[in-house]
Amino acid sequence: MIENINNILPPQPGPIGVFDSGYGGLTILKDLRKRLPAYDYLYLGDNARAPYGTRSFELVYRFTLQAVRHLFSQGCHLVILACNTASAKALRSIQQRDLAGLDPSRRVLGVIRPTVETLASISRTGHIGIFGTPGTIASRSYEMEIRKLRPDFVTHTHACPMWVPLVEYREAESDGADFFIKKDIDALLAPSPEIDTVVLGCTHYPILRPKIEKYIPQGINLISQGQIVAESLADYLRRHPEMDAKITRGGSASFLTTENADRFADMASVFLKSPATAQTITLS
């Protein structure tokens, strides 16, 4: 039986928890802080076990639940899964199976649904392209969410296994990045000339946006998730003042990692364009 989180901590206000399997969620955090600068944030990267993209549904669910439990134990009443793979493979199970046992007053939100909700107002043709990790694409989460909201839309997906390594090995500006990015864009678009909107369905991919814009045809809408998720969270807090009241406001951001803290700080500078000091923890 899962221990109720209220047995661990009293229900006092705390920061917004932001979780990712690695570093990509920092692009979401950056936009959250830009849109909602007054709030406190606690970022957790499970860098020691990244990437999640090729892992099984069961393992991603187990790892993500461990992270959510840890963020709850640190006082977070609201956790954002700033990771497409975790949102695709773990969010629904945590919401439906685990929150009642942990604390039914707390919330865990993902990045896929708010992204999909914006597509109806953007696409003219109803043909949507999705770039993502192998895990996100295999989950078919984008296709299912789009079908729920716009069953008339057609979804075209393509997995990009090399894009995350390009970012994390700091090759985003290299000639090798051009090769892989052009190849993947061609693979997505060639069979589907009606695509007019493409979603960058991984939080690493905004780092590659300059290269992607170089090869994607003019007239195609290129959707990054950070601003969308930030605006969606602002709307959520307006509609749920009871949750808004449970979040501390000091304008701070703290960082946890399951890997070496110095390596995290070094890589975080690539995503945040500013320093970040982290504490190393162990998830179990």
C-alpha positions as protocol buffer text, in pm:
chain_id: "A"
residue {
  index: 1
  type: MET
  ca { x: 0 y: 0 z: 0 }
}
residue {
  index: 2
  type: ILE
  ca { x: 128 y: 349 z: -88 }
}
residue {
  index: 3
  type: GLU
  ca { x: 182 y: 563 z: 221 }
}
residue {
  index: 4
  type: ASN
  ca { x: -32 y: 877 z: 227 }
}
residue {
  index: 5
  type: ILE
  ca { x: 195 y: 1176 z: 177 }
}
residue {
  index: 6
  type: ASN
  ca { x: 13 y: 1363 z: 455 }
}
residue {
  index: 7
  type: ASN
  ca { x: 180 y: 1124 z: 699 }
}
residue {
  index: 8
  type: ILE
  ca { x: 515 y: 1264 z: 585 }
}
residue {
  index: 9
  type: LEU
  ca { x: 461 y: 1639 z: 569 }
}
residue {
  index: 10
  type: PRO
  ca { x: 195 y: 1880 z: 694 }
}
residue {
  index: 11
  type: PRO
  ca { x: -2 y: 2050 z: 416 }
}
residue {
  index: 12
  type: GLN
  ca { x: 196 y: 2375 z: 406 }
}
residue {
  index: 13
  type: PRO
  ca { x: 250 y: 2587 z: 89 }
}
residue {
  index: 14
  type: GLY
  ca { x: 544 y: 2485 z: -126 }
}
residue {
  index: 15
  type: PRO
  ca { x: 705 y: 2536 z: -468 }
}
residue {
  index: 16
  type: ILE
  ca { x: 578 y: 2414 z: -803 }
}
residue {
  index: 17
  type: GLY
  ca { x: 753 y: 2087 z: -883 }
}
residue {
  index: 18
  type: VAL
  ca { x: 893 y: 2042 z: -1232 }
}
residue {
  index: 19
  type: PHE
  ca { x: 1014 y: 1697 z: -1334 }
}
residue {
  index: 20
  type: ASP
  ca { x: 1202 y: 1569 z: -1635 }
}
residue {
  index: 21
  type: SER
  ca { x: 1406 y: 1259 z: -1703 }
}
residue {
  index: 22
  type: GLY
  ca { x: 1698 y: 1485 z: -1783 }
}
residue {
  index: 23
  type: TYR
  ca { x: 1772 y: 1838 z: -1892 }
}
residue {
  index: 24
  type: GLY
  ca { x: 1506 y: 1913 z: -2153 }
}
residue {
  index: 25
  type: GLY
  ca { x: 1248 y: 2015 z: -1895 }
}
residue {
  index: 26
  type: LEU
  ca { x: 1467 y: 2313 z: -1818 }
}
residue {
  index: 27
  type: THR
  ca { x: 1332 y: 2471 z: -2138 }
}
residue {
  index: 28
  type: ILE
  ca { x: 984 y: 2441 z: -1985 }
}
residue {
  index: 29
  type: LEU
  ca { x: 1103 y: 2578 z: -1652 }
}
residue {
  index: 30
  type: LYS
  ca { x: 1261 y: 2875 z: -1826 }
}
residue {
  index: 31
  type: ASP
  ca { x: 929 y: 2971 z: -1985 }
}
residue {
  index: 32
  type: LEU
  ca { x: 735 y: 2902 z: -1665 }
}
residue {
  index: 33
  type: ARG
  ca { x: 957 y: 3145 z: -1477 }
}
residue {
  index: 34
  type: LYS
  ca { x: 925 y: 3402 z: -1753 }
}
residue {
  index: 35
  type: ARG
  ca { x: 543 y: 3380 z: -1751 }
}
residue {
  index: 36
  type: LEU
  ca { x: 497 y: 3327 z: -1375 }
}
residue {
  index: 37
  type: PRO
  ca { x: 805 y: 3484 z: -1213 }
}
residue {
  index: 38
  type: ALA
  ca { x: 659 y: 3533 z: -864 }
}
residue {
  index: 39
  type: TYR
  ca { x: 632 y: 3161 z: -785 }
}
residue {
  index: 40
  type: ASP
  ca { x: 893 y: 2928 z: -638 }
}
residue {
  index: 41
  type: TYR
  ca { x: 1000 y: 2623 z: -840 }
}
residue {
  index: 42
  type: LEU
  ca { x: 1175 y: 2296 z: -755 }
}
residue {
  index: 43
  type: TYR
  ca { x: 1321 y: 2117 z: -1057 }
}
residue {
  index: 44
  type: LEU
  ca { x: 1410 y: 1748 z: -1045 }
}
residue {
  index: 45
  type: GLY
  ca { x: 1607 y: 1581 z: -1323 }
}
residue {
  index: 46
  type: ASP
  ca { x: 1648 y: 1204 z: -1313 }
}
residue {
  index: 47
  type: ASN
  ca { x: 1969 y: 1242 z: -1511 }
}
residue {
  index: 48
  type: ALA
  ca { x: 2130 y: 924 z: -1378 }
}
residue {
  index: 49
  type: ARG
  ca { x: 1858 y: 713 z: -1545 }
}
residue {
  index: 50
  type: ALA
  ca { x: 1805 y: 920 z: -1858 }
}
residue {
  index: 51
  type: PRO
  ca { x: 1706 y: 888 z: -2132 }
}
residue {
  index: 52
  type: TYR
  ca { x: 1353 y: 762 z: -2074 }
}
residue {
  index: 53
  type: GLY
  ca { x: 1268 y: 758 z: -2444 }
}
residue {
  index: 54
  type: THR
  ca { x: 1362 y: 394 z: -2509 }
}
residue {
  index: 55
  type: ARG
  ca { x: 1248 y: 253 z: -2174 }
}
residue {
  index: 56
  type: SER
  ca { x: 932 y: 45 z: -2121 }
}
residue {
  index: 57
  type: PHE
  ca { x: 601 y: 194 z: -2009 }
}
residue {
  index: 58
  type: GLU
  ca { x: 629 y: 15 z: -1674 }
}
residue {
  index: 59
  type: LEU
  ca { x: 980 y: 144 z: -1601 }
}
residue {
  index: 60
  type: VAL
  ca { x: 897 y: 503 z: -1702 }
}
residue {
  index: 61
  type: TYR
  ca { x: 587 y: 488 z: -1482 }
}
residue {
  index: 62
  type: ARG
  ca { x: 786 y: 355 z: -1185 }
}
residue {
  index: 63
  type: PHE
  ca { x: 1064 y: 612 z: -1220 }
}
residue {
  index: 64
  type: THR
  ca { x: 819 y: 898 z: -1269 }
}
residue {
  index: 65
  type: LEU
  ca { x: 612 y: 796 z: -967 }
}
residue {
  index: 66
  type: GLN
  ca { x: 928 y: 793 z: -755 }
}
residue {
  index: 67
  type: ALA
  ca { x: 1004 y: 1147 z: -871 }
}
residue {
  index: 68
  type: VAL
  ca { x: 651 y: 1269 z: -804 }
}
residue {
  index: 69
  type: ARG
  ca { x: 656 y: 1119 z: -454 }
}
residue {
  index: 70
  type: HIS
  ca { x: 989 y: 1291 z: -383 }
}
residue {
  index: 71
  type: LEU
  ca { x: 861 y: 1629 z: -502 }
}
residue {
  index: 72
  type: PHE
  ca { x: 549 y: 1585 z: -290 }
}
residue {
  index: 73
  type: SER
  ca { x: 771 y: 1505 z: 9 }
}
residue {
  index: 74
  type: GLN
  ca { x: 954 y: 1834 z: -54 }
}
residue {
  index: 75
  type: GLY
  ca { x: 629 y: 2028 z: -17 }
}
residue {
  index: 76
  type: CYS
  ca { x: 512 y: 2051 z: -378 }
}
residue {
  index: 77
  type: HIS
  ca { x: 132 y: 2044 z: -413 }
}
residue {
  index: 78
  type: LEU
  ca { x: 150 y: 2074 z: -793 }
}
residue {
  index: 79
  type: VAL
  ca { x: 394 y: 1887 z: -1015 }
}
residue {
  index: 80
  type: ILE
  ca { x: 445 y: 1945 z: -1387 }
}
residue {
  index: 81
  type: LEU
  ca { x: 582 y: 1651 z: -1585 }
}
residue {
  index: 82
  type: ALA
  ca { x: 797 y: 1863 z: -1817 }
}
residue {
  index: 83
  type: CYS
  ca { x: 886 y: 1552 z: -2015 }
}
residue {
  index: 84
  type: ASN
  ca { x: 691 y: 1419 z: -2312 }
}
residue {
  index: 85
  type: THR
  ca { x: 791 y: 1058 z: -2244 }
}
residue {
  index: 86
  type: ALA
  ca { x: 682 y: 1074 z: -1879 }
}
residue {
  index: 87
  type: SER
  ca { x: 362 y: 1253 z: -1981 }
}
residue {
  index: 88
  type: ALA
  ca { x: 296 y: 986 z: -2243 }
}
residue {
  index: 89
  type: LYS
  ca { x: 382 y: 677 z: -2043 }
}
residue {
  index: 90
  type: ALA
  ca { x: 313 y: 765 z: -1678 }
}
residue {
  index: 91
  type: LEU
  ca { x: 83 y: 1065 z: -1631 }
}
residue {
  index: 92
  type: ARG
  ca { x: -252 y: 893 z: -1675 }
}
residue {
  index: 93
  type: SER
  ca { x: -160 y: 604 z: -1444 }
}
residue {
  index: 94
  type: ILE
  ca { x: -39 y: 840 z: -1172 }
}
residue {
  index: 95
  type: GLN
  ca { x: -350 y: 1056 z: -1199 }
}
residue {
  index: 96
  type: GLN
  ca { x: -593 y: 764 z: -1199 }
}
residue {
  index: 97
  type: ARG
  ca { x: -420 y: 508 z: -977 }
}
residue {
  index: 98
  type: ASP
  ca { x: -185 y: 682 z: -736 }
}
residue {
  index: 99
  type: LEU
  ca { x: -299 y: 1034 z: -642 }
}
residue {
  index: 100
  type: ALA
  ca { x: -586 y: 911 z: -428 }
}
residue {
  index: 101
  type: GLY
  ca { x: -342 y: 711 z: -218 }
}
residue {
  index: 102
  type: LEU
  ca { x: -77 y: 981 z: -204 }
}
residue {
  index: 103
  type: ASP
  ca { x: -295 y: 1289 z: -150 }
}
residue {
  index: 104
  type: PRO
  ca { x: -609 y: 1356 z: -355 }
}
residue {
  index: 105
  type: SER
  ca { x: -570 y: 1731 z: -307 }
}
residue {
  index: 106
  type: ARG
  ca { x: -240 y: 1739 z: -499 }
}
residue {
  index: 107
  type: ARG
  ca { x: -212 y: 1750 z: -875 }
}
residue {
  index: 108
  type: VAL
  ca { x: 20 y: 1619 z: -1146 }
}
residue {
  index: 109
  type: LEU
  ca { x: -5 y: 1776 z: -1492 }
}
residue {
  index: 110
  type: GLY
  ca { x: 169 y: 1700 z: -1822 }
}
residue {
  index: 111
  type: VAL
  ca { x: 281 y: 1879 z: -2137 }
}
residue {
  index: 112
  type: ILE
  ca { x: 103 y: 1686 z: -2413 }
}
residue {
  index: 113
  type: ARG
  ca { x: -259 y: 1792 z: -2363 }
}
residue {
  index: 114
  type: PRO
  ca { x: -197 y: 2169 z: -2344 }
}
residue {
  index: 115
  type: THR
  ca { x: 16 y: 2140 z: -2659 }
}
residue {
  index: 116
  type: VAL
  ca { x: -259 y: 1955 z: -2844 }
}
residue {
  index: 117
  type: GLU
  ca { x: -523 y: 2204 z: -2730 }
}
residue {
  index: 118
  type: THR
  ca { x: -348 y: 2482 z: -2923 }
}
residue {
  index: 119
  type: LEU
  ca { x: -345 y: 2300 z: -3257 }
}
residue {
  index: 120
  type: ALA
  ca { x: -707 y: 2364 z: -3356 }
}
residue {
  index: 121
  type: SER
  ca { x: -648 y: 2738 z: -3365 }
}
residue {
  index: 122
  type: ILE
  ca { x: -324 y: 2708 z: -3563 }
}
residue {
  index: 123
  type: SER
  ca { x: -361 y: 2442 z: -3833 }
}
residue {
  index: 124
  type: ARG
  ca { x: -546 y: 2526 z: -4156 }
}
residue {
  index: 125
  type: THR
  ca { x: -526 y: 2182 z: -4319 }
}
residue {
  index: 126
  type: GLY
  ca { x: -576 y: 1963 z: -4012 }
}
residue {
  index: 127
  type: HIS
  ca { x: -259 y: 1768 z: -4090 }
}
residue {
  index: 128
  type: ILE
  ca { x: -25 y: 1773 z: -3790 }
}
residue {
  index: 129
  type: GLY
  ca { x: 336 y: 1652 z: -3780 }
}
residue {
  index: 130
  type: ILE
  ca { x: 493 y: 1533 z: -3454 }
}
residue {
  index: 131
  type: PHE
  ca { x: 864 y: 1498 z: -3387 }
}
residue {
  index: 132
  type: GLY
  ca { x: 945 y: 1305 z: -3070 }
}
residue {
  index: 133
  type: THR
  ca { x: 1163 y: 1048 z: -2899 }
}
residue {
  index: 134
  type: PRO
  ca { x: 1106 y: 682 z: -2987 }
}
residue {
  index: 135
  type: GLY
  ca { x: 918 y: 637 z: -2658 }
}
residue {
  index: 136
  type: THR
  ca { x: 682 y: 928 z: -2712 }
}
residue {
  index: 137
  type: ILE
  ca { x: 608 y: 827 z: -3070 }
}
residue {
  index: 138
  type: ALA
  ca { x: 556 y: 461 z: -2977 }
}
residue {
  index: 139
  type: SER
  ca { x: 309 y: 563 z: -2705 }
}
residue {
  index: 140
  type: ARG
  ca { x: 80 y: 725 z: -2967 }
}
residue {
  index: 141
  type: SER
  ca { x: -17 y: 977 z: -2698 }
}
residue {
  index: 142
  type: TYR
  ca { x: -24 y: 1272 z: -2934 }
}
residue {
  index: 143
  type: GLU
  ca { x: -241 y: 1083 z: -3179 }
}
residue {
  index: 144
  type: MET
  ca { x: -485 y: 981 z: -2906 }
}
residue {
  index: 145
  type: GLU
  ca { x: -511 y: 1331 z: -2760 }
}
residue {
  index: 146
  type: ILE
  ca { x: -558 y: 1490 z: -3103 }
}
residue {
  index: 147
  type: ARG
  ca { x: -826 y: 1233 z: -3188 }
}
residue {
  index: 148
  type: LYS
  ca { x: -1015 y: 1319 z: -2868 }
}
residue {
  index: 149
  type: LEU
  ca { x: -1018 y: 1692 z: -2937 }
}
residue {
  index: 150
  type: ARG
  ca { x: -1024 y: 1698 z: -3317 }
}
residue {
  index: 151
  type: PRO
  ca { x: -1119 y: 1362 z: -3467 }
}
residue {
  index: 152
  type: ASP
  ca { x: -1111 y: 1523 z: -3812 }
}
residue {
  index: 153
  type: PHE
  ca { x: -739 y: 1598 z: -3784 }
}
residue {
  index: 154
  type: VAL
  ca { x: -472 y: 1367 z: -3932 }
}
residue {
  index: 155
  type: THR
  ca { x: -155 y: 1305 z: -3731 }
}
residue {
  index: 156
  type: HIS
  ca { x: 181 y: 1216 z: -3884 }
}
residue {
  index: 157
  type: THR
  ca { x: 461 y: 1115 z: -3645 }
}
residue {
  index: 158
  type: HIS
  ca { x: 835 y: 1061 z: -3674 }
}
residue {
  index: 159
  type: ALA
  ca { x: 1085 y: 948 z: -3409 }
}
residue {
  index: 160
  type: CYS
  ca { x: 1417 y: 1134 z: -3392 }
}
residue {
  index: 161
  type: PRO
  ca { x: 1655 y: 919 z: -3185 }
}
residue {
  index: 162
  type: MET
  ca { x: 1958 y: 1137 z: -3260 }
}
residue {
  index: 163
  type: TRP
  ca { x: 1816 y: 1476 z: -3163 }
}
residue {
  index: 164
  type: VAL
  ca { x: 1851 y: 1446 z: -2785 }
}
residue {
  index: 165
  type: PRO
  ca { x: 2215 y: 1323 z: -2808 }
}
residue {
  index: 166
  type: LEU
  ca { x: 2293 y: 1614 z: -3040 }
}
residue {
  index: 167
  type: VAL
  ca { x: 2183 y: 1853 z: -2768 }
}
residue {
  index: 168
  type: GLU
  ca { x: 2338 y: 1675 z: -2472 }
}
residue {
  index: 169
  type: TYR
  ca { x: 2674 y: 1625 z: -2647 }
}
residue {
  index: 170
  type: ARG
  ca { x: 2668 y: 1994 z: -2745 }
}
residue {
  index: 171
  type: GLU
  ca { x: 2652 y: 1922 z: -3116 }
}
residue {
  index: 172
  type: ALA
  ca { x: 2341 y: 2134 z: -3177 }
}
residue {
  index: 173
  type: GLU
  ca { x: 2533 y: 2377 z: -3397 }
}
residue {
  index: 174
  type: SER
  ca { x: 2750 y: 2121 z: -3577 }
}
residue {
  index: 175
  type: ASP
  ca { x: 2736 y: 2009 z: -3940 }
}
residue {
  index: 176
  type: GLY
  ca { x: 2637 y: 1665 z: -3813 }
}
residue {
  index: 177
  type: ALA
  ca { x: 2324 y: 1819 z: -3664 }
}
residue {
  index: 178
  type: ASP
  ca { x: 2233 y: 1954 z: -4010 }
}
residue {
  index: 179
  type: PHE
  ca { x: 2254 y: 1605 z: -4155 }
}
residue {
  index: 180
  type: PHE
  ca { x: 2024 y: 1439 z: -3902 }
}
residue {
  index: 181
  type: ILE
  ca { x: 1776 y: 1725 z: -3877 }
}
residue {
  index: 182
  type: LYS
  ca { x: 1731 y: 1758 z: -4253 }
}
residue {
  index: 183
  type: LYS
  ca { x: 1698 y: 1380 z: -4286 }
}
residue {
  index: 184
  type: ASP
  ca { x: 1426 y: 1363 z: -4021 }
}
residue {
  index: 185
  type: ILE
  ca { x: 1236 y: 1663 z: -4157 }
}
residue {
  index: 186
  type: ASP
  ca { x: 1236 y: 1507 z: -4503 }
}
residue {
  index: 187
  type: ALA
  ca { x: 1118 y: 1174 z: -4360 }
}
residue {
  index: 188
  type: LEU
  ca { x: 823 y: 1339 z: -4184 }
}
residue {
  index: 189
  type: LEU
  ca { x: 714 y: 1568 z: -4465 }
}
residue {
  index: 190
  type: ALA
  ca { x: 777 y: 1365 z: -4781 }
}
residue {
  index: 191
  type: PRO
  ca { x: 476 y: 1130 z: -4748 }
}
residue {
  index: 192
  type: SER
  ca { x: 250 y: 1408 z: -4615 }
}
residue {
  index: 193
  type: PRO
  ca { x: 259 y: 1729 z: -4820 }
}
residue {
  index: 194
  type: GLU
  ca { x: -51 y: 1864 z: -4644 }
}
residue {
  index: 195
  type: ILE
  ca { x: 124 y: 1902 z: -4308 }
}
residue {
  index: 196
  type: ASP
  ca { x: 109 y: 2269 z: -4211 }
}
residue {
  index: 197
  type: THR
  ca { x: 190 y: 2243 z: -3838 }
}
residue {
  index: 198
  type: VAL
  ca { x: 477 y: 2055 z: -3672 }
}
residue {
  index: 199
  type: VAL
  ca { x: 508 y: 1998 z: -3297 }
}
residue {
  index: 200
  type: LEU
  ca { x: 849 y: 1968 z: -3135 }
}
residue {
  index: 201
  type: GLY
  ca { x: 735 y: 1689 z: -2904 }
}
residue {
  index: 202
  type: CYS
  ca { x: 1043 y: 1676 z: -2684 }
}
residue {
  index: 203
  type: THR
  ca { x: 1162 y: 1947 z: -2450 }
}
residue {
  index: 204
  type: HIS
  ca { x: 1520 y: 1917 z: -2581 }
}
residue {
  index: 205
  type: TYR
  ca { x: 1418 y: 2014 z: -2932 }
}
residue {
  index: 206
  type: PRO
  ca { x: 1387 y: 2394 z: -2883 }
}
residue {
  index: 207
  type: ILE
  ca { x: 1768 y: 2398 z: -2853 }
}
residue {
  index: 208
  type: LEU
  ca { x: 1773 y: 2269 z: -3214 }
}
residue {
  index: 209
  type: ARG
  ca { x: 1513 y: 2515 z: -3338 }
}
residue {
  index: 210
  type: PRO
  ca { x: 1756 y: 2734 z: -3540 }
}
residue {
  index: 211
  type: LYS
  ca { x: 1867 y: 2428 z: -3738 }
}
residue {
  index: 212
  type: ILE
  ca { x: 1510 y: 2301 z: -3775 }
}
residue {
  index: 213
  type: GLU
  ca { x: 1395 y: 2638 z: -3909 }
}
residue {
  index: 214
  type: LYS
  ca { x: 1678 y: 2622 z: -4160 }
}
residue {
  index: 215
  type: TYR
  ca { x: 1533 y: 2311 z: -4328 }
}
residue {
  index: 216
  type: ILE
  ca { x: 1160 y: 2316 z: -4263 }
}
residue {
  index: 217
  type: PRO
  ca { x: 962 y: 2474 z: -4550 }
}
residue {
  index: 218
  type: GLN
  ca { x: 827 y: 2824 z: -4510 }
}
residue {
  index: 219
  type: GLY
  ca { x: 461 y: 2837 z: -4418 }
}
residue {
  index: 220
  type: ILE
  ca { x: 476 y: 2545 z: -4176 }
}
residue {
  index: 221
  type: ASN
  ca { x: 398 y: 2638 z: -3816 }
}
residue {
  index: 222
  type: LEU
  ca { x: 667 y: 2511 z: -3579 }
}
residue {
  index: 223
  type: ILE
  ca { x: 534 y: 2459 z: -3226 }
}
residue {
  index: 224
  type: SER
  ca { x: 756 y: 2458 z: -2916 }
}
residue {
  index: 225
  type: GLN
  ca { x: 600 y: 2367 z: -2584 }
}
residue {
  index: 226
  type: GLY
  ca { x: 747 y: 2604 z: -2326 }
}
residue {
  index: 227
  type: GLN
  ca { x: 525 y: 2907 z: -2383 }
}
residue {
  index: 228
  type: ILE
  ca { x: 218 y: 2687 z: -2434 }
}
residue {
  index: 229
  type: VAL
  ca { x: 271 y: 2500 z: -2107 }
}
residue {
  index: 230
  type: ALA
  ca { x: 342 y: 2825 z: -1921 }
}
residue {
  index: 231
  type: GLU
  ca { x: 23 y: 2988 z: -2046 }
}
residue {
  index: 232
  type: SER
  ca { x: -174 y: 2672 z: -1970 }
}
residue {
  index: 233
  type: LEU
  ca { x: -40 y: 2669 z: -1612 }
}
residue {
  index: 234
  type: ALA
  ca { x: -128 y: 3037 z: -1566 }
}
residue {
  index: 235
  type: ASP
  ca { x: -482 y: 2959 z: -1680 }
}
residue {
  index: 236
  type: TYR
  ca { x: -500 y: 2654 z: -1452 }
}
residue {
  index: 237
  type: LEU
  ca { x: -400 y: 2858 z: -1147 }
}
residue {
  index: 238
  type: ARG
  ca { x: -657 y: 3126 z: -1234 }
}
residue {
  index: 239
  type: ARG
  ca { x: -927 y: 2857 z: -1248 }
}
residue {
  index: 240
  type: HIS
  ca { x: -806 y: 2683 z: -931 }
}
residue {
  index: 241
  type: PRO
  ca { x: -742 y: 2947 z: -664 }
}
residue {
  index: 242
  type: GLU
  ca { x: -732 y: 2673 z: -399 }
}
residue {
  index: 243
  type: MET
  ca { x: -418 y: 2537 z: -565 }
}
residue {
  index: 244
  type: ASP
  ca { x: -275 y: 2881 z: -629 }
}
residue {
  index: 245
  type: ALA
  ca { x: -294 y: 2947 z: -255 }
}
residue {
  index: 246
  type: LYS
  ca { x: -76 y: 2640 z: -188 }
}
residue {
  index: 247
  type: ILE
  ca { x: 223 y: 2772 z: -385 }
}
residue {
  index: 248
  type: THR
  ca { x: 494 y: 2983 z: -225 }
}
residue {
  index: 249
  type: ARG
  ca { x: 601 y: 3307 z: -387 }
}
residue {
  index: 250
  type: GLY
  ca { x: 963 y: 3405 z: -362 }
}
residue {
  index: 251
  type: GLY
  ca { x: 1070 y: 3401 z: -726 }
}
residue {
  index: 252
  type: SER
  ca { x: 1322 y: 3124 z: -658 }
}
residue {
  index: 253
  type: ALA
  ca { x: 1426 y: 2810 z: -845 }
}
residue {
  index: 254
  type: SER
  ca { x: 1604 y: 2515 z: -683 }
}
residue {
  index: 255
  type: PHE
  ca { x: 1747 y: 2212 z: -860 }
}
residue {
  index: 256
  type: LEU
  ca { x: 1775 y: 1842 z: -776 }
}
residue {
  index: 257
  type: THR
  ca { x: 1948 y: 1577 z: -984 }
}
residue {
  index: 258
  type: THR
  ca { x: 2010 y: 1205 z: -951 }
}
residue {
  index: 259
  type: GLU
  ca { x: 2347 y: 1252 z: -1121 }
}
residue {
  index: 260
  type: ASN
  ca { x: 2660 y: 1448 z: -1040 }
}
residue {
  index: 261
  type: ALA
  ca { x: 2562 y: 1799 z: -931 }
}
residue {
  index: 262
  type: ASP
  ca { x: 2857 y: 1963 z: -1107 }
}
residue {
  index: 263
  type: ARG
  ca { x: 2770 y: 1796 z: -1438 }
}
residue {
  index: 264
  type: PHE
  ca { x: 2410 y: 1903 z: -1397 }
}
residue {
  index: 265
  type: ALA
  ca { x: 2515 y: 2263 z: -1337 }
}
residue {
  index: 266
  type: ASP
  ca { x: 2737 y: 2254 z: -1645 }
}
residue {
  index: 267
  type: MET
  ca { x: 2465 y: 2113 z: -1872 }
}
residue {
  index: 268
  type: ALA
  ca { x: 2191 y: 2330 z: -1724 }
}
residue {
  index: 269
  type: SER
  ca { x: 2371 y: 2637 z: -1850 }
}
residue {
  index: 270
  type: VAL
  ca { x: 2310 y: 2514 z: -2206 }
}
residue {
  index: 271
  type: PHE
  ca { x: 1934 y: 2510 z: -2150 }
}
residue {
  index: 272
  type: LEU
  ca { x: 1887 y: 2803 z: -1912 }
}
residue {
  index: 273
  type: LYS
  ca { x: 2163 y: 3032 z: -2039 }
}
residue {
  index: 274
  type: SER
  ca { x: 2235 y: 3103 z: -1672 }
}
residue {
  index: 275
  type: PRO
  ca { x: 2402 y: 2922 z: -1380 }
}
residue {
  index: 276
  type: ALA
  ca { x: 2216 y: 2657 z: -1177 }
}
residue {
  index: 277
  type: THR
  ca { x: 2344 y: 2496 z: -858 }
}
residue {
  index: 278
  type: ALA
  ca { x: 2199 y: 2151 z: -791 }
}
residue {
  index: 279
  type: GLN
  ca { x: 2179 y: 1901 z: -508 }
}
residue {
  index: 280
  type: THR
  ca { x: 2228 y: 1530 z: -579 }
}
residue {
  index: 281
  type: ILE
  ca { x: 1957 y: 1297 z: -450 }
}
residue {
  index: 282
  type: THR
  ca { x: 1864 y: 930 z: -485 }
}
residue {
  index: 283
  type: LEU
  ca { x: 1519 y: 817 z: -598 }
}
residue {
  index: 284
  type: SER
  ca { x: 1372 y: 487 z: -482 }
}
